[in-house]
Amino acid sequence: MCFQNNVTGNFLQIHAKPNDLGYSRLGLIVAKKITRRAVVRNKVKRILREAFRMNQQDQETKTMDWVVRLKRPVIKTNTACLTDEAKILMLKLQQCHD
């Protein structure tokens, strides 16, 4: 059993901490420094929110606070990779806190 609070992938860095609220919360950080256009930042946020929702539906999850930060720019062809990476990293952190 590990008590890791964050994991890092190619595009994302995810921090997680258990909470006692009965539901999970999500915080997103998509910096203007990394992606200048608001349209792209909003699209990345929509993709990450959807990955979070799918992760919550797919499994019995603990109530945790999640903070997801974009580390580097994403091009159109990498949006599927972004979703997959988010799911894998969230699953890894979830298993660490079980």
N, C-alpha and C positions, 0 to 999 in steps of 0.2 A: 504494500500500500504506500503510495507516494502522496505527498501533499504539495504538489507543484501548483503555483498560482498563475503561471503564464507559459505559453508555448509560442514558438515562432516558426513561420513557414516562409515560402518564397515571397508571397505578397502580403501576408497578414501577420499581425502579432495580436494574440488574444490573452486577456487577463480574465480570471474568474475567481469569484469568492462566494461561498455559500451564504444564503440569507435565511431569515426566519419569517419571511412575509407570506409564504404560501404560493408565490408565483415568481417567475423569473423576469429579470429586467435586462434590457440591452442598451448599451451606449456605443455609438459609432463615431470614429474619428477619421475623417477623410480631409486631410489638410490641403489648403489652397496651394501650398508650396509644392506638393506632389502632383496634383491635378488642377491646373489653372481654370478650366472651364466648369462652370456651375452645372451644366447639363451632364457632364461626365461624372462629377462628384455625386449628383443626385441619383444617377443610374447605378453607381457602385453601392450607394446606400440602399437602394431598392433591392438589389441582388443580395446583399448581406442580410437584410431584414427577412427576405424570403427563405434564405438558407437557415436562419434562426428559427423561423416558424416550422419549416420542414423538420428540423432537428428536434423540436419540441413534440411534434406529432408522431415521429417515427419510433420514439422510445419513451420509456418511463424515466423522466429526468428529475433530478433534484432541483429545488428552487435555488437559483444562483444569480448573482449579478455578473453580467458579461460586458466587457469593454473590448471592442474590436477596432484595431487601428490598421489603416492601410500603410504599408511600408514603402511601396514603390508604384509607379504608374502602371495602369492596366490598359492594354489595347483591346479593341473589339473582339479579337479572336481569343483572348484569354478570359472572357467572362465565365465560361463553363469551368475553367480551371479554378477560378476564384471561388465559385460555389462549392466545388469538390474540396478545395483546401479548407474552407470554413467548416464544412461538415466534419472532416477528418480531425482538425485541430480541436473542435468543440467536443467531439467524442473522446479524444485523448484526455482532455481536461476533466470531462465528466467521469471517466473511469478512474482517474487519479483521486477523485474526491469520494468515490464509493466506498 
